[in-house]
C-alpha cells in the first residue's frame, strides 16, 4: 500500500503551477495539520483492520517545506507503526524553504528521500518561471541534504520553455551530475488552465508566439545526453543513476497498486474505488474524512494499466489484452515499436507511449 500526504501551502505561486496550492492561507497551517491527523487516523484504521503495511510514503504539495518540521512529528508517530522495514519515505521541498534545520528534522523522523523543485539552475529562467529561489539556493539545499545523510535525492527540471536551448539544459544536467544527485525528473512544460502562463499564452497566441517549445528533437537530444552521463530513463520523465534510486512510490502508481491519499485535494484508489478529497482548505478542515467516490469499471482499470505500463519500463501484461488487441501488438512488434519478453509487452520509445496505448485500445 502507498500513502500520499498533500500539503497545499506555498510561499509563492509559480506561473505554470495548476496544483491545489495556496499562498494566502498560511494562517491555517496548524489547523490543517490537525485535520490531517484525523484524516490519517481514519485511513490507517483501514490498514490495521486489513493487516496491511505501507511500502512507501510521499509528502507532496504545494510545498511541504513551508510547514514547520515540528508540525510533522505527530504525523510520523501515527505512520511509523504501519510502515514496512526499508519503507521509502519521500518529501518534496523547495530550495528556498528547505533549510538545513528543516531537512535535519525531517530526516530524524525517518524521511529518507527528498525531491527538490529545482526546475533550473539558470537564474533568468527561474525568474521567468516565477520561482522564488536562485541557482545558489538550489545548490546549497542539495549539498545540505547530502551532508545530513540523504542518499536518495531527486531534482525536478522543466524543459520546453521559450528560449530553452540544449546547451542551457545541458548545463542543468551537468550541475546535477557534479552534485552527485541520484535521480531527476525532466518535465516538458505544460500550459494549464488557471495559471498565469495560461493567461499570458492566450495573449501571445494573438501574435503567433508561445511560452512553450514543442520540439520532439530537443526531447530526444535531452534523453540521449542524460543516458550518456549515467541517468537511465525508466519512465517518460524519470531518470536514475541506478535502479535502487528509482522511485518506488511512482512505480506503485504505474503498477496500479492501491494507495491512500490524505489532505486537501488528495486522491486515493483502493479496491477499484477512487476517492477524491475536498480541495477547499476550509471545507477540508471542517470535515477531513469526507470524500467523493468513483467506482472504476474493469475497462477503466485495464485502460489505466495499458496507458501507465507503456509510459515506463514496467510494460503491460499480455494476459489483460483481447485477441484483437494482441493482433495490434503483433503489428507493433513487426514495426519495432514494441517488444515482448516473458509475456509482457514493452514500449521501445517512451515518447510514443500514449499513441501506442491508444492504438492498441482503440
C-alpha positions in Angstrom: 0.0 0.0 0.0 1.2 3.5 -0.8 0.4 6.7 1.2 0.3 10.2 -0.3 0.1 13.2 2.0 -0.8 16.6 0.4 0.4 19.9 1.8 -1.4 22.7 0.0 0.7 25.7 1.2 3.3 27.7 -0.8 5.3 30.9 -0.3 4.6 31.9 -3.9 2.6 30.6 -6.8 4.8 29.6 -9.8 3.5 30.9 -13.1 3.0 27.4 -14.6 1.5 25.7 -11.5 -2.0 24.3 -11.5 -1.7 22.1 -8.4 -4.0 22.6 -5.4 -1.8 25.1 -3.6 -2.3 28.5 -1.9 -0.1 31.4 -0.9 -2.7 33.2 1.2 -3.8 30.5 3.7 -0.7 30.3 5.8 -2.6 31.2 9.0 -4.4 27.9 8.7 -1.3 25.6 8.7 -1.7 24.4 12.3 -5.5 23.7 11.9 -4.8 22.0 8.6 -2.2 19.7 10.2 -4.6 18.8 13.0 -7.2 17.9 10.3 -4.6 15.9 8.5 -4.1 13.8 11.7 -7.8 13.0 11.8 -7.8 12.0 8.1 -4.7 9.9 8.6 -6.0 8.1 11.7 -9.2 7.3 9.8 -7.3 5.8 6.9 -4.7 4.0 9.0 -7.5 2.1 10.8 -8.3 0.5 7.4 -4.7 -0.7 7.2 -4.9 -2.1 10.7 -8.1 -3.9 10.1 -6.7 -5.5 6.9 -3.2 -6.1 8.4 -1.7 -4.1 5.6 1.6 -2.2 5.8 2.9 0.8 3.9 5.5 0.3 1.2 6.0 4.0 0.5 5.1 7.4 1.9 5.2 10.5 -0.3 4.6 14.1 1.1 3.8 16.4 -1.7 2.3 19.7 -2.5 2.2 22.6 -2.6 5.4 22.9 -0.7 5.9 20.7 2.3 9.0 22.6 3.4 6.8 25.7 4.1 5.3 23.9 7.0 7.4 23.9 10.2 9.0 20.5 10.6 7.7 20.2 14.2 4.2 20.0 12.8 5.0 16.7 11.1 6.1 15.0 14.3 2.6 13.7 15.2 2.0 12.6 11.6 5.1 10.4 11.8 4.1 9.0 15.2 0.9 7.8 13.5 2.6 6.4 10.4 5.6 4.6 12.0 3.7 1.5 13.3 2.3 0.9 9.8 5.4 1.1 7.6 7.4 -1.8 6.3 11.2 -2.1 7.0 13.1 -0.1 4.4 9.9 1.9 3.5 10.7 4.7 1.0 9.6 8.0 2.6 9.9 11.0 0.4 9.2 14.6 0.9 9.1 17.3 -1.7 10.9 20.6 -0.9 11.7 23.9 -2.4 15.3 25.1 -2.2 14.4 28.4 -0.6 12.4 27.0 2.3 14.1 23.7 2.9 16.6 24.9 5.4 19.3 22.7 6.9 17.4 22.6 10.1 14.1 21.6 8.4 15.9 18.8 6.5 17.6 17.6 9.6 14.3 17.4 11.5 12.5 15.5 8.6 15.5 13.1 8.4 15.2 12.4 12.1 11.5 11.5 11.6 12.5 8.8 9.1 12.3 10.7 5.7 14.9 9.0 3.5 14.3 10.6 0.1 13.9 14.3 -0.8 12.7 15.7 -4.0 13.7 19.3 -4.7 11.7 21.5 -7.1 14.8 23.0 -8.7 13.4 23.4 -12.3 16.6 25.1 -13.5 20.0 26.3 -12.3 19.7 29.4 -14.6 18.6 32.5 -12.7 17.0 34.2 -15.6 14.9 31.1 -16.4 13.9 30.7 -12.7 12.6 34.3 -12.7 10.7 33.7 -15.9 9.0 30.6 -14.3 8.1 32.6 -11.2 10.4 30.6 -8.9 11.5 32.3 -5.7 14.9 30.7 -5.4 18.1 31.0 -7.3 20.9 28.8 -8.5 22.9 29.1 -5.3 19.9 28.3 -3.1 19.3 25.1 -5.1 23.0 24.0 -4.9 23.1 24.7 -1.2 19.9 22.8 -0.5 21.2 19.7 -2.3 24.6 20.0 -0.5 22.8 20.3 2.9 20.7 17.2 2.2 23.8 15.2 1.2 25.6 16.3 4.4 22.7 15.3 6.6 22.7 11.8 5.2 20.1 11.7 2.4 21.5 9.3 -0.1 18.5 9.4 -2.4 17.8 12.8 -3.9 15.6 13.8 -6.8 15.6 17.2 -8.6 12.8 18.4 -11.0 13.8 20.1 -14.2 11.5 21.8 -16.6 12.3 22.0 -20.3 10.5 23.1 -23.4 10.2 26.7 -22.1 10.6 29.5 -24.6 14.3 30.4 -25.0 15.3 26.9 -23.9 18.3 25.5 -25.7 20.0 22.2 -25.5 23.2 24.0 -24.2 21.2 25.6 -21.3 19.6 22.3 -20.3 22.9 20.5 -20.6 24.3 22.9 -18.0 21.5 22.0 -15.7 22.1 18.3 -16.1 25.8 18.7 -15.7 25.3 20.5 -12.5 23.2 17.7 -11.1 25.9 15.2 -12.2 28.5 17.3 -10.4 26.4 17.4 -7.3 26.1 13.6 -7.4 22.3 13.7 -7.5 20.9 10.2 -8.0 17.6 10.9 -9.7 16.0 13.6 -11.8 12.6 14.2 -13.3 12.6 16.1 -16.5 9.2 17.5 -17.4 8.2 19.2 -20.6 6.3 22.5 -19.8 2.5 22.2 -20.0 0.4 25.3 -20.2 -2.6 24.6 -17.9 -5.8 26.5 -17.2 -5.9 28.7 -14.1 -2.3 29.6 -14.2 -0.5 32.9 -15.0 1.1 31.2 -18.0 -2.3 30.2 -19.4 -3.4 33.8 -19.4 -0.1 35.0 -20.9 -0.2 32.3 -23.6 -3.7 33.4 -24.8 -2.3 36.9 -25.4 0.9 35.7 -27.1 -1.0 33.4 -29.4 -2.6 36.5 -31.0 0.8 37.3 -32.4 1.6 33.6 -33.1 4.1 33.3 -30.2 4.2 30.9 -27.4 5.7 30.3 -23.9 6.3 26.7 -24.8 8.6 25.0 -27.3 7.1 21.8 -28.9 10.3 20.3 -30.1 10.5 16.5 -30.3 14.1 16.6 -31.4 15.0 18.5 -28.2 13.4 15.8 -26.1 15.4 13.1 -27.9 18.6 15.2 -27.5 18.0 15.5 -23.8 17.2 11.8 -23.3 20.3 10.8 -25.2 22.5 13.2 -23.3 21.2 12.0 -19.9 22.0 8.4 -20.8 25.5 9.4 -21.8 26.2 10.9 -18.3 24.7 8.0 -16.5 21.0 8.8 -16.0 18.9 5.9 -17.3 15.3 6.6 -18.3 12.8 4.3 -16.7 9.7 6.4 -17.3 8.9 9.1 -19.8 10.0 11.9 -17.4 12.1 10.0 -14.8 15.8 9.1 -14.9 18.0 7.4 -12.3 21.7 6.6 -12.0 20.9 3.2 -10.5 17.8 1.0 -10.2 17.9 1.3 -6.4 17.3 5.1 -6.7 14.2 4.7 -8.9 11.0 6.0 -7.2 9.2 3.0 -5.5 6.2 5.3 -4.9 5.8 6.2 -8.5 6.2 2.5 -9.5 3.3 1.7 -7.2 1.1 4.1 -9.2 2.2 2.7 -12.5 1.7 -0.8 -11.3 -1.9 0.1 -10.2 -1.1 -0.7 -6.5 -3.7 0.5 -4.0 -2.9 3.9 -2.5 -4.3 6.1 0.3 -4.5 9.9 -0.2 -4.9 12.3 2.7 -5.0 16.1 2.6 -7.0 18.7 0.7 -7.4 17.6 -3.0 -5.7 14.3 -2.4 -6.8 11.2 -4.3 -6.9 7.6 -3.1 -7.6 4.3 -5.0 -8.4 1.2 -3.1 -10.1 -2.0 -4.4 -11.1 -0.2 -7.6 -12.7 2.7 -5.9 -11.2 6.1 -6.4 -11.8 8.7 -3.7 -11.4 12.4 -4.0 -10.8 14.7 -1.0 -12.2 18.3 -0.9 -9.8 20.8 -2.5 -11.0 23.7 -0.4 -8.8 24.0 2.7 -11.6 25.4 4.9 -14.0 22.7 3.9 -11.3 20.0 4.4 -10.5 21.3 7.9 -14.2 21.2 8.8 -14.6 17.6 7.6 -11.3 15.9 6.7 -12.8 12.4 6.1 -15.3 13.5 3.5 -14.6 12.1 0.0 -16.3 11.7 -3.3 -16.3 8.2 -4.6 -15.8 7.0 -8.2 -16.3 3.3 -9.0 -13.9 2.1 -11.6 -15.1 -0.4 -14.2 -12.9 -3.3 -15.4 -12.4 -1.4 -18.7 -11.3 1.7 -16.8 -8.7 -0.3 -14.9 -7.5 -2.1 -18.0 -7.1 1.2 -19.9 -5.1 2.7 -17.0 -2.8 -0.4 -16.8 -2.1 -0.1 -20.5 -1.5 3.7 -20.6 0.7 3.6 -17.5 2.6 0.5 -18.4 3.7 1.9 -21.8 4.9 5.1 -20.1 7.6 3.2 -18.1 9.8 0.2 -18.3 7.2 -1.8 -16.3 5.4 -2.8 -19.5 1.9 -4.4 -19.9 0.8 -7.9 -19.1 -0.3 -9.6 -22.3 -3.0 -11.6 -20.4 -5.2 -8.5 -20.0 -5.4 -7.9 -23.7 -8.1 -9.2 -26.0 -7.3 -11.2 -29.2 -8.0 -8.1 -31.3 -5.6 -6.1 -29.1 -3.0 -8.8 -29.3 -3.1 -8.6 -33.1 -2.3 -4.9 -32.8 0.6 -5.7 -30.5 1.9 -8.1 -33.2 1.7 -5.3 -35.8 3.7 -3.0 -33.5 6.3 -5.7 -32.9 6.7 -6.0 -36.7 7.2 -2.2 -36.9 9.8 -2.4 -34.0 7.6 -0.1 -31.9 7.3 -2.6 -29.0 8.9 -5.8 -27.9 7.7 -8.9 -26.0 9.6 -10.5 -23.1 8.2 -13.1 -20.7 4.6 -12.5 -21.5 4.8 -8.7 -21.2 4.9 -6.1 -23.9 7.3 -3.2 -23.6 7.4 0.2 -25.4 10.6 0.9 -27.4 10.0 4.6 -27.4 8.6 6.2 -24.3 7.7 9.4 -26.1 5.2 7.5 -28.1 3.6 5.9 -25.1 0.1 7.5 -25.4 -0.1 6.9 -29.2 0.8 3.2 -28.7 -1.6 2.7 -25.9 -4.5 4.4 -27.8 -3.8 2.4 -30.9 -4.0 -0.9 -29.0 -7.1 0.1 -27.1 -9.0 1.7 -30.0 
